């Protein structure tokens, strides 16, 4: 990246130029420009909602909500879920960029509207579906606002966990003390925020299960259950007893178990489901 070495280590040049990959996992898909790199249309199924995603924490949020809606018997929430392999650059296809110009999963196309409605950013998709079906988002203004407080908390906080802690602790090409210490401190602070909130509440936004839980669980629940970054011991996650208890409770929900499998192509074969088009796909 145009390194200029000094006795104090890296010194940024006057003008940054992209001349090499940054290294580490996912380096081959990072670039400083937006837009499509190749022409390719997205597949389209028969259901009203077409989801293009991957079972990363951000992707799991939306499939969990879809499965929770279907668990309630809301047939209008049927969906097709197609995999977007971000390691292969699927997110830079012309079809995907048309739905999400930011080239990040998940992205949703709602064909029940005319014209079809595109929805991108996981938090936006959760809010869109919760409002559309009138579920998992309180109607009473104060409770609704509290739910949205925590939804937006997740959207702002998780990059510190993923792009910050997760990257430098698990994926960076070399272990660097300064960024690992910086982001470890912040993630432990975030876990303490959640632990204190859950001390007096069954769920994140109160006594009702909401889209706030669905947003936060795939990141912070998985973290304390040692399912991301293998960092539970390093973070002493067991100390956040309220978060651990909440995570275990959420993880046992049937819809959560299904939602976490959708668009997953790694781990135990019994936990994988490349595409989802009907409830029978889980059998």
Secondary structure as the mmCIF struct_conf table of DSSP 4:
data_model
#
loop_
_struct_conf.conf_type_id
_struct_conf.id
_struct_conf.beg_label_comp_id
_struct_conf.beg_label_asym_id
_struct_conf.beg_label_seq_id
_struct_conf.end_label_comp_id
_struct_conf.end_label_asym_id
_struct_conf.end_label_seq_id
STRN STRN1 UNK A 4 UNK A 6
TURN_TY1_P TURN_TY1_P1 UNK A 7 UNK A 8
STRN STRN2 UNK A 9 UNK A 11
BEND BEND1 UNK A 14 UNK A 15
BEND BEND2 UNK A 20 UNK A 20
BEND BEND3 UNK A 24 UNK A 24
TURN_TY1_P TURN_TY1_P2 UNK A 25 UNK A 26
HELX_RH_3T_P HELX_RH_3T_P1 UNK A 27 UNK A 29
BEND BEND4 UNK A 32 UNK A 32
BEND BEND5 UNK A 35 UNK A 35
BEND BEND6 UNK A 37 UNK A 37
STRN STRN3 UNK A 38 UNK A 38
HELX_LH_PP_P HELX_LH_PP_P1 UNK A 41 UNK A 43
BEND BEND7 UNK A 46 UNK A 48
STRN STRN4 UNK A 49 UNK A 53
BEND BEND8 UNK A 55 UNK A 56
HELX_RH_AL_P HELX_RH_AL_P1 UNK A 57 UNK A 71
TURN_TY1_P TURN_TY1_P3 UNK A 72 UNK A 73
HELX_RH_3T_P HELX_RH_3T_P2 UNK A 75 UNK A 77
STRN STRN5 UNK A 79 UNK A 83
HELX_RH_3T_P HELX_RH_3T_P3 UNK A 86 UNK A 88
TURN_TY1_P TURN_TY1_P4 UNK A 89 UNK A 89
HELX_RH_3T_P HELX_RH_3T_P4 UNK A 90 UNK A 92
STRN STRN6 UNK A 93 UNK A 93
HELX_RH_AL_P HELX_RH_AL_P2 UNK A 94 UNK A 99
TURN_TY1_P TURN_TY1_P5 UNK A 101 UNK A 102
BEND BEND9 UNK A 105 UNK A 105
STRN STRN7 UNK A 107 UNK A 110
TURN_TY1_P TURN_TY1_P6 UNK A 111 UNK A 112
BEND BEND10 UNK A 113 UNK A 115
HELX_LH_PP_P HELX_LH_PP_P2 UNK A 116 UNK A 116
STRN STRN8 UNK A 117 UNK A 120
BEND BEND11 UNK A 121 UNK A 121
HELX_RH_AL_P HELX_RH_AL_P3 UNK A 122 UNK A 133
TURN_TY1_P TURN_TY1_P7 UNK A 134 UNK A 134
BEND BEND12 UNK A 136 UNK A 137
BEND BEND13 UNK A 139 UNK A 140
HELX_RH_AL_P HELX_RH_AL_P4 UNK A 141 UNK A 159
HELX_RH_PI_P HELX_RH_PI_P1 UNK A 160 UNK A 171
BEND BEND14 UNK A 172 UNK A 174
HELX_RH_AL_P HELX_RH_AL_P5 UNK A 177 UNK A 198
TURN_TY1_P TURN_TY1_P8 UNK A 199 UNK A 199
BEND BEND15 UNK A 200 UNK A 200
BEND BEND16 UNK A 202 UNK A 202
STRN STRN9 UNK A 203 UNK A 203
TURN_TY1_P TURN_TY1_P9 UNK A 204 UNK A 205
STRN STRN10 UNK A 206 UNK A 206
BEND BEND17 UNK A 207 UNK A 208
HELX_RH_AL_P HELX_RH_AL_P6 UNK A 211 UNK A 216
HELX_RH_PI_P HELX_RH_PI_P2 UNK A 217 UNK A 221
HELX_RH_AL_P HELX_RH_AL_P7 UNK A 222 UNK A 224
TURN_TY1_P TURN_TY1_P10 UNK A 225 UNK A 226
BEND BEND18 UNK A 228 UNK A 228
TURN_TY1_P TURN_TY1_P11 UNK A 229 UNK A 230
HELX_RH_AL_P HELX_RH_AL_P8 UNK A 232 UNK A 235
TURN_TY1_P TURN_TY1_P12 UNK A 236 UNK A 236
HELX_RH_3T_P HELX_RH_3T_P5 UNK A 237 UNK A 239
HELX_RH_AL_P HELX_RH_AL_P9 UNK A 241 UNK A 251
TURN_TY1_P TURN_TY1_P13 UNK A 252 UNK A 252
HELX_RH_AL_P HELX_RH_AL_P10 UNK A 254 UNK A 261
STRN STRN11 UNK A 262 UNK A 262
TURN_TY1_P TURN_TY1_P14 UNK A 263 UNK A 263
STRN STRN12 UNK A 264 UNK A 264
BEND BEND19 UNK A 266 UNK A 267
HELX_RH_3T_P HELX_RH_3T_P6 UNK A 269 UNK A 271
STRN STRN13 UNK A 273 UNK A 273
BEND BEND20 UNK A 274 UNK A 274
STRN STRN14 UNK A 276 UNK A 276
BEND BEND21 UNK A 277 UNK A 278
HELX_RH_3T_P HELX_RH_3T_P7 UNK A 279 UNK A 282
#
